[in-house]
Amino acid sequence: MRLVLHPALASSVFLLYSLIGSTKGFATFKWPDPQLAFVDDMLYEQRRFGLLTADCVRRTNTTVAAQWIRIAYHDMSTHDVTDGSGGLDASILFELNRPQNIGRGMHDSLNDINFFTSPYVGLADMIAMGAVLAVESCGGPIIPYRAGRIDAKVAGPATVPEPQQDLPTHIELFRRQGFNQAEMIALVACGHTLGGVRRDDFPEIVYASEFADFDGTLSKYDNTVVTEYLDDTTTNPLIKSANVTTQSDLRIFSSDQNVTMQSIASPEKFSQTCGTLFERMINTVPKEVKLTEPVDPIENKRLSANPSRTVTLFWKEHHTQGSGSL
């Protein structure tokens, strides 16, 4: 192999190629691929984005993770399985004035996530990545991540389920998104194992405190939301609220006589089911979008298998500059 070295105005040495090695997961990876390199960096190397939700960190009575999962689901909720339109496409950016998207957590989440976008990875991809990191940071399942989402330029339809809606409406909204009744029940439980309801956002649901948790383990991704419901020890405000109209979790969880909730009551089954449903959720995109294969850690970025290849390095020395060949 021959290395040709050229001086350039750079503050430090930038290696455009990491030497002999192989890729893991992305067999078709070609270096440089700025999109996949950025995703690899965010997920596996520097993980700067993930630091915001590390260890299921708390924020204003809830967790960052709960907020990131909520915004991912709300963004996906515009999907129509009939015609393939909508989905996780960052249209939520244009939908924050709707009652269904109320809450400062939505604005906080967008501020968190938008900071880490790049010319190669947009807001929709980062919202999906946020959900993956959020679940993992609280002890939940590892969800495979695919890139390639395209950011919407306008709002989608107002199709996020709301607490005051009746059961047939919820079943239809989830069907439109691509989830059957059993999947609806499980997905709501998976989403409500973290977080809760804020009085400022829903005063008709929460009366006695500033914030009401969905279950007794606010900062842990586990099956407590299911077991507390089944043994009737839950304080979930969408089950126990004095306002019967907004008892949406109760209506959803009990809609098949608790068959689904009983089926996901074990920690293992809950984790497995939630991992599968969340992966489907973040991969629900407009039909014209083609996602990448799951992104695994890229151990080495191979430019070419040609032993006679030429690799160019750029650098600047403090005192002298030069170029040469190896």
Salt bridges, closest charged atoms under 4 A:
ASP40 OD2 - LYS301 NZ 3.37
ASP41 OD2 - ARG48 NH2 3.60
GLU45 OE2 - LYS301 NZ 2.87
ASP80 OD2 - ARG176 NH2 3.48
ASP112 OD2 - ARG59 NH2 2.71
ASP125 OD1 - ARG149 NH1 2.76
GLU136 OE2 - ARG47 NH2 3.89
GLU172 OE2 - ARG175 NH2 2.83
GLU183 OE2 - ARG280 NH1 2.78
ASP201 OD2 - ARG198 NE 3.57
ASP232 OD1 - LYS240 NZ 2.90
ASP249 OD2 - HIS192 ND1 2.75
